[in-house]
Amino acid sequence: MKFTQNGAFASVSANTNPQADFNVNVSRGSSTISPASTFLNFDFITVADDNVTETVTIIFGEIPNSAFTGDQTQNMVLDLDTSTLDPSVTSSETCTIDLNVLSVDCGPVTQGVIHLEFRGNGREVSQILNHVEKDIFGPITTIIHSKSDNASANVQGSIFGAPVSRQLALVGVNHNSSIEVTRQ
């Protein structure tokens, strides 16, 4: 899937507790499927108390346009109920990894709500003139080309009921950037 990012975006990476990390990138633009769409790249990793079992939830692809609101960096909201994901335009799954026996068991994405409110704080402003990045996470390869105007933001909300409060989020506007996601 290839998605051209041309409009507002919000991004944050943090933890909800010492054993759970997440990464969220949401943006407006167009894709090979839809002329006006909203794209989400999300991963949420939790480690069980025994430090042997990990649970990984991955969502990437188009989400309902209504799930990401706000065009100004001062006020953007991601409010996604994962039960509304369309499997024809979004790849999503939750996998449990047992590190003792090196087994992976995957199934439907965790059902719940991702609700994050981004508020620009004016502490830092930057411009990306030309950025190229390639990330490989298991069977998923992501290639990013970006040009954007960026600003720092605070974010508050919750992911599947776990509270999120972070002062190091990013909001802005993409200018003809692209993200291409392939699954091996």
C-alpha positions in Angstrom: 0.0 0.0 0.0 1.3 3.5 -0.8 0.0 6.6 0.8 0.7 10.2 -0.1 0.7 12.4 2.9 -0.5 15.9 2.1 -2.0 17.6 5.1 -2.2 17.5 8.9 -0.4 14.8 10.9 0.3 13.9 14.5 2.9 11.5 15.9 4.0 10.2 19.3 6.1 7.4 20.7 6.2 6.7 24.4 5.2 4.2 27.0 1.9 3.7 28.9 3.8 2.0 31.8 7.3 0.5 32.2 6.3 -2.7 30.3 4.3 -1.1 27.4 5.5 1.0 24.5 3.5 2.5 21.6 4.1 4.4 18.4 1.4 6.4 16.6 1.6 8.2 13.3 -1.6 9.5 11.8 -1.9 11.7 8.7 -4.2 12.9 6.0 -3.6 12.5 2.3 -4.5 10.0 -0.5 -3.7 6.4 -1.2 -3.7 4.0 -4.0 -7.2 3.1 -2.9 -8.8 6.4 -1.9 -8.4 10.0 -3.1 -9.0 11.5 0.3 -8.1 9.4 3.2 -6.5 9.2 6.7 -3.6 6.8 7.3 -2.5 5.3 10.6 0.7 3.5 11.4 0.4 2.1 15.0 2.2 -0.4 17.1 1.7 -1.3 20.8 4.0 -3.7 22.6 3.5 -5.0 26.1 5.7 -7.3 28.1 4.0 -9.7 30.6 5.1 -9.6 34.2 7.1 -12.8 33.7 9.2 -11.0 31.0 8.7 -14.1 28.8 5.6 -13.2 26.9 5.1 -10.1 24.6 1.9 -9.0 23.0 2.3 -6.8 19.8 -0.6 -5.0 18.2 0.0 -3.5 14.7 -2.4 -1.4 12.7 -1.4 0.2 9.4 -3.5 1.5 6.6 -6.6 3.7 6.1 -8.9 4.5 9.0 -12.2 6.4 8.9 -11.6 10.0 8.0 -13.8 11.0 11.0 -11.3 9.3 13.4 -8.7 12.1 13.0 -10.1 15.6 13.5 -8.5 19.1 13.5 -6.5 20.9 10.9 -4.7 23.2 13.2 -1.6 22.0 15.1 -3.1 23.5 18.3 -5.9 21.0 18.4 -5.9 17.5 16.8 -7.7 14.4 18.0 -7.3 10.7 17.1 -10.4 8.8 18.3 -10.4 5.4 16.7 -12.6 2.4 17.7 -10.7 -0.6 16.3 -13.9 -2.4 15.6 -14.5 0.2 12.8 -11.4 -0.9 10.8 -12.1 -2.0 7.2 -9.9 -5.1 6.5 -9.9 -4.3 2.8 -7.8 -1.1 3.4 -6.2 -1.7 6.8 -3.9 -4.4 8.0 -4.2 -5.1 11.7 -3.4 -8.0 14.0 -2.4 -8.8 17.6 0.4 -11.3 18.1 1.5 -13.0 21.3 5.2 -14.0 21.4 6.5 -16.6 23.8 10.2 -16.0 24.2 10.8 -19.4 26.0 9.7 -21.6 23.1 10.0 -18.9 20.4 6.4 -19.3 19.3 4.1 -16.6 17.7 0.3 -16.7 17.8 -1.5 -14.0 15.8 -5.1 -13.2 15.5 -7.6 -10.3 15.1 -6.5 -6.9 16.4 -7.2 -6.0 20.0 -10.7 -4.5 20.2 -10.9 -1.1 21.9 -10.4 2.6 21.6 -7.3 4.7 20.8 -8.1 8.2 22.0 -5.3 10.8 21.8 -5.6 14.6 22.0 -2.7 16.6 20.6 -2.2 20.2 21.6 0.6 22.3 20.0 2.8 23.8 22.7 5.0 26.2 20.6 8.2 25.0 22.3 9.9 23.8 19.1 9.3 24.3 15.4 11.2 22.6 12.6 11.0 21.9 8.9 12.0 18.6 7.2 13.3 19.4 3.7 14.0 15.8 2.6 13.9 12.7 4.7 14.1 9.0 3.6 13.7 6.1 6.1 13.3 2.4 5.8 11.9 0.4 8.8 11.5 -3.4 9.0 9.4 -4.9 11.7 8.9 -8.6 11.3 7.2 -9.2 8.0 6.3 -5.5 7.5 8.6 -3.1 5.6 7.9 0.7 5.7 9.6 3.2 3.4 9.0 6.9 4.2 9.9 10.0 2.1 9.0 13.2 3.9 8.8 16.9 3.6 6.9 18.7 6.4 6.5 21.6 8.7 6.6 20.4 12.3 5.8 21.6 15.8 6.1 20.1 19.3 2.9 19.2 21.1 1.6 17.6 24.3 -0.7 14.6 24.0 -3.2 13.1 26.5 -5.7 10.3 26.2 -5.6 6.5 26.3 -4.8 3.4 24.3 -7.1 0.4 25.0 -7.8 2.0 28.4 -4.2 2.6 29.4 -3.6 6.3 30.1 -1.3 8.4 28.0 0.3 11.7 28.9 3.3 13.0 27.1 4.9 16.3 26.4 7.1 15.2 23.5 4.6 14.7 20.6 4.8 16.1 17.1 2.2 17.8 15.0 2.4 19.5 11.6 1.6 19.5 7.9 3.1 17.1 5.3 3.9 18.4 1.9 3.7 15.6 -0.7 5.3 13.1 1.6 4.8 9.3 1.1 4.7 6.1 3.1 4.8 2.7 1.4 4.1 -0.4 3.5 4.6 -3.9 2.2 4.1 -7.2 4.0 6.3 -10.2 3.1 
